[in-house]
Amino acid sequence: MPTTRRLAAVIAAGALVVSLAACANSERDGGAAGSAGATGGTMVFGAAGAPKNFDPIFNDDGESFRPIRQMYDTLITYKPGTTELAPGLATEWSSSPDGKVWTFKIRQNVKFSDGTALDAAAVCANFDRWFNMSGAAAQSQMIYYGDVFEGFKTNAGDATGEPVYNNCAAQDAGTAVMTLNKYKGAFPAAFGLTAFSISSPTALKQYDADNVSQSGDSFSYPAYATDHPTGTGAFKFASFDKAAGTITLVRNDDYWGEKAKLDKLIFRVIPDENARKQELAAGTIDGYDLPSPADYATLKEGGNQVLIRQPFNVLYMGINTKNNPALKDIRVRQALAYAINRDALVKNKLPEGAEVAKEFMPSTVAGYAGDVQEYPYDPAKAKQLLAEAGASNLTLNFYYPTEVSRPYMPNPTDLFSVIAEDLKQAGITINPVPRPWNGGFKDDVQKAGKHDLHLLGWTGDYNDAGNFVGTFFGREKAEFGAEDPAMYAALAAADAQPDPAAHAAAYEQVNRDIMAKYLPAIPISSSPPAIVVRANIQGLVPSPLTDERFYSVSKS
């Protein structure tokens, strides 16, 4: 088991389950997640947006990850319905006392969907592939890798840091040993990130997986990512009909764990939430994610199951300080915070149980500070700060996404309208810039940095402060504009603390400083998102991480 003091404390807190492979296997092979029900048949799930592609490493959004999670596995996974770690493709894992060497016992008798075998060499080939990835286009799309591993063998894209990864060696077919250049608080939990799913090395080579190209603001992906994703998951890829907006997966009869009950799983892209609701009522789809809170009662009256997740997310209004010089002045950023009536927004536009966010992580995460500077609704204070900063005639380009719903942002257009109106009442002129989620908004905001303001958020991947504030603000990003080395250094120092008390205390201070000294964005809210399925769907376990797996689902 991990031997660092901090990891020992995590185990004691219940966030880590390792080495109890027999227990975990029995749960995966027919435990609580596998509700009894009919086998066979097809489930059609209404997706809010189209996937970017199907190569896990080039993705960071939920609409892409939902089908990816069904086709792939990670070394470490999560106990269904929780944030607790559990064995995945690794049955056990342990670290050296300094947290720099990780040893994984690789699950035996596992095959990729192309029939090739999983072993330690295949695991190492994946980590080596990511580390050695060349070209700015490919590296720029590896957002999770840049956040967690910080750098590549040769940095060419957004990542500018020294790499955390050093090497991975197959000690034998069943043992992979990974060496890092420094301790990283994200591990072991980050080994469970969907972006770090394990692909078939044979398929990666056969379908030219690393050949990502860029033309202007658009990216093109190779055949592996578009037509031949190859993992070890409970389902395998059949087709993606872009014209019809349907992703079709079929049961993987060679899956190592509990076999999927469904024969076929179809994700049908229906961007409009009302259209998804109508399709559910008509019986043409069997479920969809993120129903409008206003529809919960109607959906239940129609005989559907509205499954509520525990909240583990944050919505924020990001501020890009690069394009408009006025935004470099913290008084202007504070004015934006005072101008937004977050209490009214949460009460009127978000589901029951939603809360105003005081900082950029849930209160359940160690490192949350209860005494950060707050910004209650005060339009007069906002106008005063703008005047003091010489920015009373401020005009801002406010980007928001369309054709999508997110766990923290059920209706982006509605939320934008409310926030924009609040800003206008403080004397700020807003230029609305709606952009489609994929192939528009995300690239404009996260890559090109075209915006002044934007709406975005985050559902936590695992229970660590670094997964929230470290992901947002740990390095320079186009999303937030100008470089802030002091903030990056403070976050790096907090992440490097192996002692659990010191780790939490350091992040608490970082959170205080983010809200008082830096304010790179405005935290808005945290929400309990729902997922709705028809009465004849059994076995779907809602996850606070939105990490639902469909192998346990049956349809009667």
N, C-alpha and C positions, 0 to 999 in steps of 0.2 A: 504494500500500500504506500501511497505517497508519504514521504518522511519529513517534508518541511513543516514547520510549526503552523503556518497559515493553512496549509492543506489539511492538517490534522483537525484544526478547528472547523474547517468547512465540513469535514466528515461528521463531526460532532453535531453540527447544526442541521444535519440531515440533507444537505445539498449535494452530497456525493455518495454514490453507491458503487463500490468497486469490489472486485475479487470474489463476490458472492455469486459466481457465475451460474452455479446450479440453480440457485433461487431465481436469479434474473431470467435464466433460460426458461424455467417452468412458467414464469409470468408471461414471457413473450410467446411461448408455445401453447397458449390456451388459457391465460389468466383472465383478470377482470376486463381487459380491453376486448376480449374475444367473446362478446355476448352471443348466446345461442340464437340461431335463426336459420332461415333457409339459405342454401348455398346456390351459387350460379346466378345467372341473370346479369343485367347491365344497369349500372347507376349513372345517371347524367347529372353533373353538378354544374351550376351556373357560375362561371368565373366573371369577375368584374372587369378584368383586363386581359390582354394577350400577353403571353410570356415573351420575354426578350429573346431567349434561346433556351436550350436544355443542357448546356454545360455548366455545372454548378459553380465553377470558379469564376465565371464571367457574369454572375448575377448577384443581386442584393435586394430584390423586391419579392414580396409575398406572392404575387400572381405567377412569377416564374418558379418560385420555390415550391408551390403547392404540387404541381405534377412532378417536379424533380425529386421531392421527398418520397414519392411512391416508387421511383425507379432506382434509387440509390440508398446506400447506407454510409454512415460515418463510423469512425473508430469507436466513439462514445456516443450514446444517444440519451434520450430522456424518458424516464418512467412516464407512461401515458397520463396526461392530465396534470402533470406537475412540472417543476423546474429541477427535479432531482436527476442526477446523472445515473446512467445505467449502462451495462455493457452493450456494445454494438458489434462491429467487426473485430474489436478487441475484447476478449473475455476478461482480461485483467490489465492493469497499468500501474506503474509505479515510477517514482522520480528519485533522483539522487538528492542528498540533503540540501544542496544548493539550488535545486530546481532546474538545473541546466541539462540533465540527461533523463530522457523518458524512455522506459522500456514497455513495450506492448506485446502481450501474448495474443497472437492472431487466431481467430476462430478457424477451426479446421473444416474441411469438406464443404467449402463455400465456392460457388461458381458465379462468374459474371454472366450476364444474359447472352453473351456470345459463346458460352461454353468453356471459356478459359478459366483457369483456377485462380482463386485468390490465395496469395501467400505474402510473406513479409517483403519479398522483393517487389511485388506489385504495389504494396503500400508505399514503400520507399520511392518507387518510380513516380508516384503521384506527387509526393512532397518535393522531389527533385525537379519535376516538371515545373511546378509553380515557382520555385526559387530561380530556376534558369530561364524563365520566360523572357523573351527578348521583344523589343519593339514597344514604342510608346502607346500604340493603339491597344495592344493586348494588355499591357500593364495598367492602363487607365481604367479598364473594365474590371480589374481584380480588386474591387473596393475593399472587400473583407480581408483579403490577403495583405493589402497595404496597411490597413488599420491594425491587424494583429501581428504580422511579421515585419512590418515597418519598412522593409527594403528588399531588393532583389540582388542577385549576383552582380548585375549591372543595371543600375536604375536608369530608366528611360522615360517613365511616365510620371504620374503624380507622386509616387513614393520617392522620398529624398533621403530617408534615414538609413542608418546602418542596419543590415539585416539581422533579425533575431535568429533565423534559421542558420545552422552550420552544415549539418549533414544527416543522413539517415542510412543505416546499414542493416542488412538482413543477417542477424547473428546465426539464424538457421531458418528453415521454411516457416516456422511458427513464431519467430521472435524478431520484432523490429526494434532497433535502438536508435532514437533520435537525439541528436546533440544540438543544443541551442547556444548562442553566444552570450546570453544573459538570462537572468530570472525574469519571468513575465507573469504577472498576476492573473492573466487571462486563462492560463492553463491550470488544470486539465480541461476546464469547461469548454474552452474554445475548440478543442478537438471534436466537439459535437456540432459545430457550425455546419449548416447545410452546404455552404460554399466549399467546405473541405471534404465533401463526399468523395468516395474512392471510385475511380473510373477504371475500366479495363485498359491496361497499357497497350494491348494488341489493337483495340479499336481506336485508341488515341492516335496511334501511328498510322493505322490504315486510312483514317478519315481526316488526316492533316489538321489535328485539333488545335494547334497553336497559331494557325494562319488567320489572324484577325487583321482586318485592314480598316482604314478610316478615309472617308472622303468628305471634307467639310465637317459638319456636325454629325454625320451618319457613320455607323459602323457596320461592317459586313463580317459574318461569322462563317467558319468552315462547316463542311458536311457533318462532322461529328456533333457539333452544337445544334444543328438544324434538323438533321434526319437520322442520326445514328447514335443517340445517347446510350451508353452501355454501362450499367451498374449492377449491383447485386440485390436490388430491392424486390419487394413482393409483387410488383408489376413490371412489365417491360414495354418499351415503346412500340407502337404500331404505326401511327401516322399523325401528322399535323396538317389538316386541311385549312389553310389560311383563309381561303375564300369563304368557307362555311364557318370559320372560327371554332373548329373542333379539334381537340387533342384526344386521341384515342390510345388508351393503354390496355393491355391484356394481362391476365394472371400469369405470373412466372411460376410454372409448376415445379421448377427446380429450386425454388427459394429455400434458404436454409432454416428459416423460422416458421412461424404459423402461416400456413398457406392462405392466400387471399380467398375469401368466400365468393366474391364476385368473379364472374368470367371476364367482364369488361368494365372499364371505368372511363367515362368520357367527360372531359371538361369542355363546356361550351361557353364561348366568350359572349357575354351579354353586358355591354358597358352600362346600360341604363338600369338603375335600381328598380324603378317601377316596372320595367319590362321583365326583370327577373321575377318579381313578385307575381306578375300576370302569368308567366310561364309555369311557375310553381302551382298556381291555382288551376291551371289548365292540365296539369299532370305531365307536361312535356319535359320538365326537369324535376329532379328528386330533392334538390336542396340548393342553397346558395349561401354565401358568406356575407356578413355585415348587413343584415336587414336594417332598415330605418327604425330607430327606436319608436317612432310614432306608429309603426305597423305591428309591434309585438302582439298587442291584444287581438287584432284582426287575424293575424297569422295563427294564433292559438285557437281562436274561435273556428277557424277553418280546418282544425284537426291536425295542424302541424306541430312539430316539436321545436321550440325556440330554446337553444342551448346557450347559456350565458357563460362566457369565459371569465376567469378572474382577471382584473386589470393588471397589466404589466407593460404599460406603454406611456408615451408622452407625445403630445402635439405641441409644436412650437412655430413661431413666426421667425424665420431666419433673416438675418441682416447682412447684406453684402457691403462691406465698407470700401470696396475697391472703386466702384464706378462713380459714386456721388460723394464728393469730399465732405459734405455736411455730416455724413454718417460716421465719420471717424471721430467725431466729438461725442463722448459718452453722454453728455447732456441731451443730445438729440436722441440717442438710443433709449435713454431713460424716459424721455418724453413719449416715445412710442409705447413704452410699457404702461405708463400712467394713462394713456389715451384709450386703452382697450378695456371694455367692461367684461371681464372674463367671467364674473359671477353670473351675469345675465346670459352670456353665451352658453355656459355650461347648463344652466337651468332650462333654457329654451330650445337648444339645438342638439344636446347630447343625451345619451340614455341615462336612465335612473342609475345612480351609483357613481356617475362621473364626478370628478372633483377638479377644482382649479389647481393647477400645478404651480408650486412655489419655486421649484427648481427642476433640473432636467433628469430626474430619476424618480421612481416610485419610493414611497416612504419605507417599504419593506426591504430595501437594499441597504446593506451595511455601507456607511459613508454618507447617507442622507443626513443633512444638517437641518435641524429644526429652527435655527435662528438666522437664516439668511435674510438679506435685505429684501423687503417686499415692495410691490408696486400696486397698491390699491387703486381702483378706478378714480381718477382725478383729472378731468379734462382741463381744468383751470391750471393745475400744476404743469400739465403737458405744455400748454400754451406759454406759460412763464419760462420753462426751460428752453423752448424753441426760441423765444425772444432773446434770452440771455446768450444763446449760441449764435444769434444772427441768422436763424433759419426759419423765420416766421412764414416765408413763402415757399416752403419745401414742396417739391414735386417728386414722387417716387413711382417707379415701375414695379408693380406688385404682381408676381407670377403665382398662379395657382393651377393645380392639375385638373383635367377633365377625363372622362371615360374611365373612372376608377373610384373605388371606395376603399378606404384603409381602416384598420382596427381603431386607430386614433382619430380618424377623419372620415366619418360615415358619408358625409355629403360635402365635398370640398367647395363647391360653388356657394352653397348656403353659408358655410363658415367664412369664406372669403367676403361675402356680401356684408355680413354682420361686422367683421373686423374693419373692412374698408370704410363703412359708414362711421364707425367710431373714430377712425383716423381723420376722416373729413370733418367731423365735429370739432376736432382739435386744430383745424385750419390747414391740414395737410392735403394737397392735391394728389389723388391716386389715379394712376394709369393702369387699368386692369389688363393683364396679359394671360389669358387662359391658354393652356397648351396641353395636348394629349400626354398621358402619363409616360408611356414608353415611346421613344422616337421623337420626343419633343421636350416635355417638362424636365424630366430627369437629366437629359443631356444639357439642356440650356442652363439649368441650375447647378448641377453637380460637376459638370465638365467645363462648360464655357463661361459660367459666371455672368450671364447676361443681365441678371435681375438686380434690383435694389432690395426688395422684400420677397419672401416666398413662404408658402405654407408647406410644412413637411413634418414628419414625426418618426417615431421609432417604436417597435415592439421589441422588448429585450430578448436576446438570444440565450442568456444565462444570467444567473443571479450574482453579478459583480458590478461594482460601480464603474469600472473601466469600460464595460460594454455599453454604458450610456455616455457619460461625459467624455471618456477617452475616445470613443468612436466619433463623437461629434467634433470635439475640440482639441484632439491630441496632436494634430499636425495641420499644416497649411492646406486649406481646401478652397476650391473655387466657390463653394457654397457660402462661405463666410468672408471671403476677400482677403484683406491685408494680413500679412504674417504677424504673429504675436508670440515671439519666442519665450517670453516669461510664462505665459499660460501653458505652452507646450511642455516646458521644463517642469512646472509644478505638477502636471498630470503624469509625466514620466516618473517623477520622484515618488508620487503616491503609488503608482503601479508597481514600483520596484520594492515596496515594503513587504517582506514575507511574513512578518508578525501580524496576526489578524487585528489586534487592537491598534497598532500603528498604521496599518493599512486603512482601517476605517477612519481613524482620526485625520490622516492626511487627506483623504477624499472629502471629509467634512469641511476642512479648511479650503480645499479647492472649490467646493460648492459655494462657500461664502464669498470667495474672491470672484468667482464667475458672475455671481449676481450683483456684486458691489463694484468691482474694479474693471471687469472686462465686458460683460453683458453682450456677447456676440449674437444673441438671439433672445426671444421672449418666450418663456414657457407658458403654455396656454392651459392645457388640461390633461387629465388621465382618465381613460374610459374603459368600462367593461364591455367589450364587443361581443356580439352574438353570432351564432351560425344556425340556420334553420334547415330542417329536413322534414320530409313527409312522414306520416304516421307509420308507414311500412318500412322505414329504414331503421335498423337496429345496429348498435355496436360502435357508433361514432363517439369518440371521447374528446370533448372540447379541451383545448390546451391553452394555458395562459401565454404560451410562446407562439400561438397559431400554428403549432407543429402537429396538426392532425394527420394521422396515418389511416388509410382506408382499407388496409388488409383485414381489419377486424369487422368491417361493415358487411351486413347482409341485408337483403331486400326480400320481403315476403309478399 
